[in-house]
Each structure stands twice: as structure tokens, then as C-alpha cells.
Amino acid sequence: MKLGFGFYRHMLNDDYYRFAKQCGCTHAVVHLVDYFKRGRSNSAGDQPVGDQYGWGVAGDPDALWSFEELAALKSELNRVGLELEAIENFDPAHWHDVLLDGPKKKQQLENLKTIIRNIGRAGIPVMGYNFSIAGVAGRVRFPDGRGGAEIVGMNGPVDLPMPNGMAWNIVYDENAKPGTVPTATREQLWQRLRDFLDAILPVAEECGVKLAAHPDDPPMPTVRGQPRLVYQPRLYQELIDLNSSPSNTLEFCVGTLAEMTEGNLYEAVENYSRQNRLAYVHLRNVRGKVPFYKETFIDEGEVDILRVLRILKGNRYDGVVVPDHAPQMTCTAPWHAGMAFALGYLRAAIQAV
């Protein structure tokens, strides 16, 4: 297994590259979406959380990620000894009507095909995505981690309707008419996913790119009045079974799976890794289940990290493991300290198994 580092867009510079290398990372997972763009309550010094207005404002709908941009990023990371393993998450500006089944859906699917072709041409093997109308919404900060560390979690259901012009917890149209996004049915959401996979997977397979699906975070049946796809471990299988393409894979988030109210986490790790469906792994620790849970330091939650890694090892998983989140520590660099602790623990754990 390989230790990876998750770069938010504002981290794409030499200081963060060196930090990742100093922590023992060999691979990079990059978020090109700027989750912090003009957000009302988001701080770029931590993971994005947001409020009822979402994380911030989406990017330029006409500025698709180009081959030149992606190739330059890969070269930049290679220069410092990091391999670019994956791009994580499409910009809502590029696919909001794919999620909402809106009038621009056909054109946006064509745009996503262009992005996948550019990713493949640049030699990037994975595109992670989270097929969700509401996105990662409803999480809050708590100041009660170990030793008073600031942590993130959920403190009850969040079903306040989404305003028009928002998808995936980001505003894509600041001039949208007043009102709220109509509630989709579960069947409609799964059909939209099928349309997406049927359109994009043939292109991904042709280009040597894996599409990797993240489970719903937080894994609730509904968030902001909208249905969710993968909020129990068994629902990952439904997604896999929609399309038999070898490019139909999973962005396997162990922390999110641990927050789910049904199933056995270790059986899920065994099942999906045995099927060879894991493109890469998010590994953090948590305590509790939705709608009341808290992320913890990686060595103290309810997830047996070594047990997870042993299962992955037993099923010959040799991909990238990334600590997607970490608590903030009390020092002059809270994010760096928390992430360094998580990376150090994971590096030692990987060596141990």
C-alpha cells in the first residue's frame, strides 16, 4: 500500500509538496474544485464545512480542466517525487444539471467526457466523484476532541431545503430565481446515476481512467430534503452492479462507512476489496453513527485501523491510502499538525502490516 496526501486547490504549491514528502507520502490526490471560494463560513485552514449557504461559489462553467493544466500539475508533482494518483470531485459548474437532471445535462455530459479524456491523456489513473444532489452538507465543528482539539462531525439531521442555484453544497448560479430545488425521488436519483455511468464509463475505459464513487457523507437517507445513493454499505454493491465496466470503481471512504447505521464495517472492507473494486482509500477514525457522530484522532475512534489495513493487505490491495481529514491541533499550524499526526500513524501502520 502507498501513503497518499490529499491536496486542496490552495495547497498546490512547493510548501505543501515538501510537507507531504516530509510526512512520507509518495502519492497525491488533488481537489481542483475550490471549496473555499467566497464561502461565508469556510476557512481554508481546515476541511470545508459550510452552513446553509453551502461551501462557496462554483468555478467557471466554460473553463474545463485542460490537458495542458493537468499535465503541468502532474509534472510539478513528479518534480518533487510525488505521483498524481487521482483528481477528486467534479466542479458543480461542470455537472450540476447531470445531478439535477436539468436542461444542460446533455452538454455537461459531453463536457465531462472531455475532462475524462484530458485526465487520461495526462496519465492520471483515477477520477473520484460523489454523485450527490446535496453534497457534503450538515457537518459542524466541535471543540471537544482529545485535549480540546477541534473536530468535525454531525449533530442531528439536516433537511433545510436547498435554494435554487445550488448543487453539491456549492452555489453554481448566484442569480437563480427565488425558491428551492425540487425534491427528487430515490428512483430518479439512481436513474441519473445510471445515465452518468452509461455515458462516461465507456470513455473512461477507453482512456484508461477509473471512475471512483465516494459514499454519501454524511451517510443519511436524506440531506437537505434530497435522497442519497450510498448511505449503507450494501448500496455500494448496487452501484457496482449498475455497470460491469472495470472502470466502475470505488473511492472507498472508511470513515463514512463507519458512520453508517447498518452493516459491518470490516465485512464491507473485505467484500469490496476482494472484488478488486477499490481505486483508492480514505482512512480516518470516527466515534458514533449518523446523525450524531464525531471524527477523532486516527488512533482513538471506533475503527480498528490495523484491522482494516490487514484486510486490505490480505486481499492484495496495493493502492493509495489517504487520511482525508484530521483534527486541528493547538499550535501555530493546527491543520499541519493534525495531518502530520495522522500521516505518521498511517505510515507506521502500513509498515506494520
Backbone torsions as a table, in degrees:
resi	resn	phi	psi	omega
1	MET	NA	152.7	-174.9
2	LYS	-118.6	139.9	-179.6
3	LEU	-88.0	125.4	-178.2
4	GLY	-114.9	163.6	179.7
5	PHE	-124.9	131.5	178.5
6	GLY	-94.3	114.7	-177.7
7	PHE	-98.5	119.5	164.3
8	TYR	-72.3	163.9	-173.0
9	ARG	-58.1	-39.2	-177.2
10	HIS	-72.4	-6.6	180.0
11	MET	-94.0	3.3	-176.1
12	LEU	-81.9	72.6	178.7
13	ASN	-152.6	169.3	-172.3
14	ASP	-62.1	-33.7	-179.3
15	ASP	-61.8	-46.2	179.5
16	TYR	-71.7	-34.8	177.0
17	TYR	-60.6	-44.6	179.8
18	ARG	-65.6	-40.4	178.3
19	PHE	-58.4	-45.2	179.3
20	ALA	-61.0	-44.9	179.2
21	LYS	-64.5	-40.6	-179.6
22	GLN	-64.0	-27.8	178.1
23	CYS	-83.5	-1.7	176.3
24	GLY	95.2	11.8	-179.1
25	CYS	-77.5	148.2	176.7
26	THR	-119.4	-15.6	-174.3
27	HIS	-132.3	157.8	-177.0
28	ALA	-126.9	139.0	168.1
29	VAL	-117.4	122.5	-169.0
30	VAL	-115.4	131.3	172.4
31	HIS	-95.7	110.3	176.7
32	LEU	-86.6	-17.2	173.9
33	VAL	-71.0	135.5	176.4
34	ASP	-92.4	96.2	-177.7
35	TYR	-70.2	-13.7	-172.4
36	PHE	-106.6	9.0	-175.9
37	LYS	-69.5	107.3	177.5
38	ARG	57.4	32.1	176.7
39	GLY	-72.9	144.2	-177.0
40	ARG	-77.3	-30.3	-174.6
41	SER	-136.0	17.4	179.6
42	ASN	-98.6	138.5	175.2
43	SER	-115.8	130.3	-179.8
44	ALA	-68.5	-5.6	177.5
45	GLY	-84.7	5.6	-179.1
46	ASP	-148.8	-178.7	173.2
47	GLN	-69.3	151.7	-179.6
48	PRO	-69.8	135.9	178.2
49	VAL	-124.7	-56.6	174.4
50	GLY	79.6	-170.1	178.8
51	ASP	-146.6	-157.2	-177.7
52	GLN	-62.6	-18.2	179.6
53	TYR	-90.6	2.9	176.9
54	GLY	86.6	-172.1	-177.7
55	TRP	-76.3	-34.9	-175.4
56	GLY	164.2	-147.1	-173.3
57	VAL	-115.0	137.8	-178.3
58	ALA	-67.7	171.7	-179.2
59	GLY	-82.6	-160.0	-177.4
60	ASP	-84.2	120.1	-178.3
61	PRO	-63.6	-22.2	-178.0
62	ASP	-94.3	-6.7	-177.2
63	ALA	-100.2	79.1	177.1
64	LEU	-70.7	148.5	178.8
65	TRP	-66.2	119.3	-172.8
66	SER	-87.6	161.7	173.9
67	PHE	-59.0	-43.0	-177.6
68	GLU	-60.8	-43.7	179.5
69	GLU	-63.5	-44.6	-177.9
70	LEU	-70.0	-40.9	179.1
71	ALA	-65.4	-39.0	178.1
72	ALA	-64.6	-40.0	178.0
73	LEU	-63.8	-45.0	178.9
74	LYS	-60.5	-43.3	179.8
75	SER	-64.0	-39.7	179.5
76	GLU	-61.9	-43.9	179.3
77	LEU	-70.1	-40.3	177.7
78	ASN	-60.7	-34.6	-179.1
79	ARG	-59.1	-32.1	-179.3
80	VAL	-101.5	9.8	174.7
81	GLY	88.4	23.4	177.6
82	LEU	-115.5	139.1	175.3
83	GLU	-95.7	134.0	178.5
84	LEU	-83.9	102.9	-174.9
85	GLU	-84.5	-38.1	-172.2
86	ALA	-157.2	150.6	162.5
87	ILE	-99.1	135.8	-176.6
88	GLU	-116.6	118.5	172.3
89	ASN	82.0	127.4	170.6
90	PHE	-74.1	151.7	174.2
91	ASP	-74.6	130.5	176.7
92	PRO	-53.2	-26.9	176.6
93	ALA	-60.9	-26.5	-176.0
94	HIS	-94.8	-12.7	-175.4
95	TRP	-150.5	21.4	-177.7
96	HIS	-60.3	-36.2	-179.4
97	ASP	-80.9	-13.6	168.6
98	VAL	-69.2	-40.1	178.0
99	LEU	-73.1	-38.7	-173.7
100	LEU	-95.0	-5.3	-176.5
101	ASP	60.5	45.3	-175.7
102	GLY	-93.3	-177.0	-173.5
103	PRO	-67.3	-21.4	-179.1
104	LYS	-94.3	11.1	-173.8
105	LYS	-57.7	-48.3	-176.5
106	LYS	-60.5	-46.7	-179.7
107	GLN	-66.6	-38.5	-179.2
108	GLN	-68.5	-33.7	173.9
109	LEU	-63.1	-39.1	176.3
110	GLU	-64.4	-38.7	178.1
111	ASN	-64.9	-38.8	177.8
112	LEU	-65.4	-36.1	175.5
113	LYS	-61.2	-41.2	178.0
114	THR	-62.2	-43.0	179.0
115	ILE	-61.9	-44.5	179.6
116	ILE	-62.5	-41.9	177.5
117	ARG	-61.3	-40.3	179.2
118	ASN	-67.0	-39.1	177.7
119	ILE	-63.6	-45.2	179.3
120	GLY	-64.2	-42.7	180.0
121	ARG	-63.0	-32.7	179.0
122	ALA	-78.5	-5.4	177.8
123	GLY	80.2	27.6	177.7
124	ILE	-97.9	121.8	-168.0
125	PRO	-81.0	-17.9	-171.5
126	VAL	-136.7	139.9	168.9
127	MET	-120.2	108.5	176.7
128	GLY	-82.1	145.9	179.7
129	TYR	-149.2	159.1	177.6
130	ASN	-130.3	100.8	-176.2
131	PHE	-80.5	94.4	-172.5
132	SER	-150.7	134.9	177.6
133	ILE	-71.2	-48.8	-176.5
134	ALA	-86.2	-21.7	179.1
135	GLY	74.2	-158.7	-178.5
136	VAL	-85.6	88.6	-175.4
137	ALA	-127.2	155.6	173.3
138	GLY	95.8	3.6	179.1
139	ARG	-91.4	149.9	-179.0
140	VAL	-134.2	167.9	178.8
141	ARG	-97.9	145.4	175.9
142	PHE	-127.1	140.0	178.6
143	PRO	-94.5	27.2	-171.1
144	ASP	-123.8	37.3	169.4
145	GLY	-74.9	179.3	179.5
146	ARG	-54.0	127.9	-179.9
147	GLY	68.9	17.4	-179.6
148	GLY	84.3	15.6	179.5
149	ALA	-66.2	148.1	176.6
150	GLU	-82.1	127.3	-178.0
151	ILE	-128.5	172.2	-178.0
152	VAL	-121.5	147.2	176.9
153	GLY	-170.2	-157.1	-178.7
154	MET	-130.5	141.4	-175.2
155	ASN	-128.2	45.2	178.4
156	GLY	122.1	162.0	-179.1
157	PRO	-59.9	151.4	179.0
158	VAL	-130.9	100.3	-178.1
159	ASP	-127.4	24.1	171.6
160	LEU	-61.5	126.1	-175.5
161	PRO	-57.2	150.1	176.9
162	MET	-79.9	136.6	175.3
163	PRO	-71.6	152.2	172.5
164	ASN	-54.2	145.5	179.9
165	GLY	89.8	3.9	178.4
166	MET	-119.0	140.3	170.8
167	ALA	-151.1	142.6	176.6
168	TRP	59.5	34.1	175.6
169	ASN	65.3	21.5	177.5
170	ILE	-135.5	142.1	179.0
171	VAL	-80.5	120.4	177.7
172	TYR	-103.9	-15.7	179.5
173	ASP	-139.2	101.4	-178.2
174	GLU	-73.7	-12.6	-178.8
175	ASN	-109.4	21.3	180.0
176	ALA	-63.6	150.2	179.5
177	LYS	-65.9	152.2	179.1
178	PRO	-58.4	152.9	179.8
179	GLY	127.8	-174.3	-176.8
180	THR	-125.1	158.0	-179.9
181	VAL	-70.0	127.3	179.0
182	PRO	-58.6	143.8	179.2
183	THR	-73.4	128.7	175.2
184	ALA	-85.3	159.8	171.3
185	THR	-89.3	162.5	176.0
186	ARG	-58.6	-41.2	-179.2
187	GLU	-64.2	-40.1	178.5
188	GLN	-63.7	-41.8	-179.0
189	LEU	-64.5	-43.0	179.0
190	TRP	-66.8	-33.3	177.2
191	GLN	-68.3	-37.8	177.0
192	ARG	-63.6	-40.1	176.0
193	LEU	-62.7	-44.1	178.7
194	ARG	-59.2	-43.4	178.3
195	ASP	-59.6	-42.8	179.3
196	PHE	-62.9	-50.0	-177.9
197	LEU	-64.6	-42.7	-178.9
198	ASP	-63.5	-33.3	-179.9
199	ALA	-79.7	-40.9	-168.6
200	ILE	-94.4	-33.9	-175.2
201	LEU	-60.6	-41.2	177.8
202	PRO	-59.1	-37.6	178.6
203	VAL	-69.2	-44.1	179.4
204	ALA	-60.5	-43.9	-179.6
205	GLU	-63.0	-42.9	179.2
206	GLU	-62.6	-33.1	-176.1
207	CYS	-93.7	-0.2	-179.6
208	GLY	73.5	30.0	-179.4
209	VAL	-113.5	136.5	173.5
210	LYS	-93.8	131.2	168.4
211	LEU	-87.2	127.0	-174.7
212	ALA	-121.8	116.9	-173.3
213	ALA	-90.7	126.0	174.7
214	HIS	-85.0	141.5	173.4
215	PRO	-70.5	165.6	-179.7
216	ASP	-68.2	131.5	-179.3
217	ASP	-129.8	115.3	-3.2
218	PRO	-72.8	149.3	-173.6
219	PRO	-82.9	73.4	177.6
220	MET	-106.4	154.0	175.7
221	PRO	-60.9	-33.6	174.8
222	THR	-140.6	147.8	171.2
223	VAL	-138.7	129.7	-176.7
224	ARG	55.5	35.1	177.0
225	GLY	77.0	5.6	-178.0
226	GLN	-111.0	143.8	180.0
227	PRO	-69.8	160.8	179.1
228	ARG	-119.5	157.6	-178.2
229	LEU	-91.2	-64.1	-172.4
230	VAL	-112.8	83.5	179.6
231	TYR	-114.0	2.8	169.1
232	GLN	-135.8	150.7	-175.9
233	PRO	-55.3	-37.8	-177.0
234	ARG	-64.0	-24.0	-176.2
235	LEU	-73.0	-20.2	171.8
236	TYR	-58.3	-37.2	-178.9
237	GLN	-65.4	-38.5	177.4
238	GLU	-60.0	-39.5	178.7
239	LEU	-65.6	-45.6	178.6
240	ILE	-59.6	-41.6	-175.0
241	ASP	-74.2	-12.3	177.9
242	LEU	-64.7	-31.3	-175.9
243	ASN	-151.8	127.0	-173.5
244	SER	-82.6	2.8	-178.6
245	SER	-56.7	137.5	175.5
246	PRO	-64.5	-13.9	176.4
247	SER	-84.2	-2.4	178.4
248	ASN	-89.7	92.8	-171.5
249	THR	-128.0	-174.0	-171.9
250	LEU	-121.3	136.1	165.2
251	GLU	-91.0	94.1	-161.4
252	PHE	-86.1	100.8	-176.2
253	CYS	-96.9	101.8	-175.6
254	VAL	-65.6	-37.8	178.9
255	GLY	-61.3	-43.4	178.2
256	THR	-64.8	-42.9	178.0
257	LEU	-61.1	-36.6	-179.8
258	ALA	-68.1	-25.0	179.9
259	GLU	-80.7	-10.7	-176.4
260	MET	-72.7	150.8	-171.9
261	THR	-87.8	-11.4	-179.5
262	GLU	-123.9	166.5	172.8
263	GLY	79.3	173.6	179.1
264	ASN	-114.6	122.8	-175.9
265	LEU	-55.9	-46.9	-173.2
266	TYR	-71.1	-32.4	173.5
267	GLU	-65.7	-37.1	177.6
268	ALA	-65.7	-43.4	177.4
269	VAL	-60.1	-44.5	178.8
270	GLU	-61.5	-47.9	-175.2
271	ASN	-61.9	-52.4	-172.2
272	TYR	-79.0	-30.4	175.7
273	SER	-72.7	-33.6	177.3
274	ARG	-64.4	-32.3	177.8
275	GLN	-77.0	-3.2	-179.5
276	ASN	59.5	43.1	-177.8
277	ARG	-108.1	5.4	-176.2
278	LEU	-91.2	116.3	176.2
279	ALA	-79.8	-46.9	169.9
280	TYR	-157.9	166.8	-169.5
281	VAL	-121.3	130.5	165.6
282	HIS	-91.9	131.2	-178.1
283	LEU	-134.8	106.5	173.6
284	ARG	-134.3	175.1	-179.7
285	ASN	-118.9	150.4	-176.9
286	VAL	-142.8	165.9	172.7
287	ARG	-133.1	126.6	179.2
288	GLY	99.4	174.8	179.9
289	LYS	-123.9	157.9	175.0
290	VAL	-61.7	146.2	5.6
291	PRO	-91.8	16.4	178.8
292	PHE	-129.5	99.8	177.5
293	TYR	-146.6	164.1	176.9
294	LYS	-139.2	136.4	171.8
295	GLU	-73.5	148.1	-176.0
296	THR	-128.5	175.6	166.3
297	PHE	-60.8	151.5	-170.2
298	ILE	-65.8	-19.0	-176.6
299	ASP	-98.4	5.8	-171.5
300	GLU	-133.6	0.5	-178.6
301	GLY	-83.4	-163.0	-176.5
302	GLU	-88.6	-7.0	178.7
303	VAL	-88.8	127.8	174.0
304	ASP	-83.2	95.4	-173.6
305	ILE	-59.9	-43.9	-179.5
306	LEU	-63.8	-37.1	178.2
307	ARG	-63.9	-42.2	177.6
308	VAL	-60.2	-47.2	-177.9
309	LEU	-65.5	-35.7	178.1
310	ARG	-66.3	-38.5	176.8
311	ILE	-63.4	-45.2	178.5
312	LEU	-59.9	-44.6	178.9
313	LYS	-61.4	-43.2	-178.6
314	GLY	-62.7	-28.6	178.8
315	ASN	-99.0	16.6	172.2
316	ARG	63.0	31.4	173.1
317	TYR	-71.9	124.9	-177.9
318	ASP	-125.9	25.8	-178.4
319	GLY	-91.1	-161.1	-174.1
320	VAL	-92.0	139.2	173.1
321	VAL	-116.9	128.1	-176.0
322	VAL	-125.5	130.7	169.5
323	PRO	-79.5	100.8	-169.9
324	ASP	-68.9	-35.6	178.7
325	HIS	-134.0	163.2	173.2
326	ALA	-156.1	151.0	175.8
327	PRO	-61.8	156.4	174.3
328	GLN	-84.2	133.9	-179.6
329	MET	-105.1	153.9	-174.9
330	THR	-81.6	98.2	178.7
331	CYS	-170.0	-173.8	-178.5
332	THR	-75.9	-12.3	178.4
333	ALA	-134.1	72.8	-172.2
334	PRO	-57.9	-44.1	-178.8
335	TRP	-66.8	-46.8	-178.5
336	HIS	-59.7	-43.1	-178.1
337	ALA	-64.6	-45.7	179.8
338	GLY	-62.4	-41.9	179.9
339	MET	-70.7	-37.2	178.2
340	ALA	-63.2	-39.5	177.1
341	PHE	-61.1	-47.2	-178.7
342	ALA	-63.4	-44.2	-178.8
343	LEU	-65.9	-40.6	178.3
344	GLY	-62.6	-42.4	178.4
345	TYR	-63.0	-45.9	-178.4
346	LEU	-67.3	-37.6	179.0
347	ARG	-62.1	-44.1	179.0
348	ALA	-66.8	-39.9	-179.1
349	ALA	-64.7	-41.2	178.2
350	ILE	-63.3	-41.5	177.5
351	GLN	-63.9	-35.6	-177.4
352	ALA	-67.4	-32.3	-179.1
353	VAL	-93.8	NA	NA
